[in-house]
Amino acid sequence: TFAQSNLMKAYYAKENYEKAMTYAQKVLLIKDLETRIKGDANIIIARSAFKTSDFNTAKKAYQAVEKTALGKLKAEALYYNAYFKTQEKQYKASNKVIQNLASNYAAYKEFGAKGLILMSQNFYGLKDAYQATYILESVLKNFTDYPKVIKDAKTLLTTIKANESKTNTSVKQDN
């Protein structure tokens, strides 16, 4: 158990995601596994699967993580729950998950900020460009400590404004 657990972590650290998932899956087959080790295996599977674009596996693993995780891992699992719902165009359901993330895991600001970007995508998917741009402008103002989040917010805001300016002459593409 200990050796396989260490191997899954080592392979993940070396960005060998296929082997990390293989060892994590072996760990999950062990009977009477400690909850913490089971959680470690599930998060390694979730992250590795996501990085290798195996989104079905990532989604299932994040669902397993969400059931038992606390703190930052719970915030991460909730974010990905919302992410997959957005990808499936379940915009309202995704927003509910993001509201849970924002209310109960506010201490994990980066996941909260990323969740707000998803919420913006959801509102845009629901044809509410005003709410979508309002959220993104709020992210740009309030989450300057997270350069990747800011970059993603700017990119999405530019896309929304460009799309909206094609159909609405009152929207300017000045940002």
PyMOL commands that set and color helices and strands:
alter all, ss='L'
color gray80, all
select helices_A, chain A and resi 2-13+17-28+35-51+55-68+71-87+91-104+109-125+129-142+147-167
alter helices_A, ss='H'
color red, helices_A
deselect
rebuild
show_as cartoon
